[in-house]
Amino acid sequence: MTGAILSAKTIPSALPSILPIFPLAGAVLLPHARLPLTVFEPRYLAMVEDALGKGRIIGMIQPSVTGDSQNPPLYSVGCAGRITSFNETDEGTLLIVLSGLCRFRVAAELPTSRLYRTVKPDWEPYLTDLGENDPSAIDRERLLGLMQIYFKKNAISVDWSVVKNAPNDVLLPTIIMICPLAPNEKQALLEAGSFAARADMLMALLEMAAMPQTETEAEIRH
């Protein structure tokens, strides 16, 4: 999977100094992962169209405060991705896939004449994202067991034959992206220092979510 995303173009010098951003609560892009997006708002349609002619790189980042604000405050860390799939519907909606490249820290938000927001990204703390994952560093049996409990509790339907055959570097980010975790939990997973740390954190979150929330629920389980 990583070989399909990383290339000679994804070296530090190729990372942009100005990054258009797509703020979206509850959605995180992880390095080496793929995130499908449906784009229909005029400002983000403009952002994608501009990005297609300028390296195809945009940044996914979560608002730190949810609400109706057009320009909510942002978390300090996001992840940039390259547009690797692009389709347009008859209604003008864009269906894209972002392939995660490298996390970034927001050094500053920049003034812009465009409809969308842009930032000055600091790539330095996260340049190791451009290397290979270490997908062997994961307790797969424990993860799958916790997934089964969590998915059943949240009525999430998956094809378990596909899940069990997925390599670790596909399985972990996919779980993070599809699980209805809180935005701050997803942010913590994004900011984890390594693949192994992210796996451990996810399993801890799934374990806590699987615990009975009320005395009645605990009695039913016993």
N, C-alpha and C positions, 0 to 999 in steps of 0.2 A: 504493500500500500504506500509506504513512504517513498519508494522509488518513483511512483507515478506522480507524486506531488513535488518532490524536490528535484531540482535541475540546476544546470549551470547558471540559470537566471536568478535562482533564489539564494544568492550570496549576499552578505551584508551590504555591499556597495550598491546592490540593486534595489534595496528597500527604500521606499520614497521618503523624502524629507517633509512632505506635506501629505496628509492622509485624510481622504473623505471618510466620514464615519456614519454608521447606521445604528443609532441607539434603539435597542429593543429589549424590553424587560423580559426576563425569563429565558432569553435565548443567548447561549454562549457558543462560540466557535473555539475549538481546541486545535492546537498544532497537530498536523498530520490527519485531521478528521475532515469530513465533508458535511456541510450544512446546506440543505435545500431551503430556498426562500422564495416566497411569492411576493412580488413587488408591484404595487399599484398606486401608491401615493405619488403625486406629481414630483415632489422634491426628490424622492428616491428613484423614480424613473429617470430623472435628469442625472442623478448621481451615477447610476449604472451605465447610462449611455456615455457619460463623460469618461468613466473608468475604462470602458471598452477600448477607448482610443489612447489611453495613457497607462499601459501596464496591467490593466485589469485587476488592480489591487484596491480593496476597500477594507475598512476596519469595522468589526462588530464590537459593540460595547454596550453595557447595560446602564440605564439611568439609575442613579443612586436613590432617587426619590420618584415614586410613581404618582401619577396624576394626569391632569389634562394639559399641562404646560407644553407648548410647542418646542421649547428648548430647556428641558429639565437638566438639573445638575447630573454629572456623570460619575461613575466609578473611575478610579484613577488608572485601571488596567483593562485593556481589551485585547483582541487578537485580530491580526490582519489575515485576510484570505484572498486568494486569486480566483477570479471567475473562471471556472473550468467547464461550465455548461450553461447554455443560454438558449431560451426559447421564448417566443412571443405568441400570445393567444390572439384570437380574432378580436377580442375586446381591448387589446392593448396592454394587458397584464404581462409582466415579464416573469418567467420561471427560470431561476438561476441556481447554480450550485457553487458554493464557495469552498475551496480547499484550503485548510488552515496552514499558514506559513510560520508566523512568529507573533508572539505576544508583544505588546508595547505598553509603555507608561505614557500617559498624557503629560507632556512637558508644558503645553499651553494650547488653549483654543485660539484659533486664528480668525480674524475678520475675513469675510468672504462676500462676494457679490452674487454667489450662486444660492439656490434655494436650500441646499443642504449644508451641514456643518463640516468644518475641517479642523484638524488638530496638527500640532507639531509632535510627532511621536519620538519617544526615547526608546530605541531598540536595544541599547547596550545591556540592560539587565537580563535580557531573554534571548540572546543570540544562540545559546545552546539549543533552542527550539529547532534550529535549522539542521541539527544533527539527527541521529537515529534515536528512536525510542528504545527502551529496554523492556519489551513486553513480557520477558520471562519473569520479571520481578512482580509477580501477582499471585495471590492465593486463589486460583481459579475455582476450586471446589467450593470454597467459602462464598465467593462472589455469586456463583450460580445458585447456591442455596438461599442466600439472602434475596436475590432477584425473584425467585419463585414466591417467597413469602410476601415481598413488597408488591409484586405485580398482582398477585391474587387479592391482596387487601385493597388495592387501588383499581381493581377491575381492568387491568391493562392486558390486552390480548397480544400475544406474540407467537411466532412460529418457533417452538423450542428446538426443532431440529436444526434450524438456521442458527439460532443462538449458540447451541452447543458446538457447532462446527466453525463459528467465527473465531479468527485469530484474536489474541488479546488486544492488539493495537487497533482493532476495529471494534471489538466488543465494548471496551471501557468507554470511549467517547460516545458511542451510540447510546449506551445506558444513560449517561449523563444528560444527553440531549433530549431523550424521550421521557425521562422520569419527571413527574410534576413536582420537582424540588422547588423550594423558595428561591427567589432571585439571589438573596445573600448567600445561600448555600451553593448555588451554581457559581457565584463569584469566587467563593473560597476554593472551589474545585479548580476553577480556571487559574487562580493564583498559586496553586500548589507548586512546590519547588521541583518536583520530578514526577515521572510517570508512576513510580512506585508509591510516592507520597499521595498522589491523586487517587490511586486505587485504594489505599488504606483509608483515606478520608471518605471516599464514596461508601465503602463497606461499613464504616462507622455510622454514617448518615442513614443508610438502609437499615442497619441494626436498630438504631433509635426509632426510626419510623415504624418498625415492625413491632415495637413494644406496645402492650395494651395501654390505651390512653385513659381509660376509666376503670373503676372497680368492677363494673358490670361486664366490660369486655374481658377483663382478667378472669373473672369467674367463668365466663363462657368458654375461654380457652382451656381452663382446667377441668 
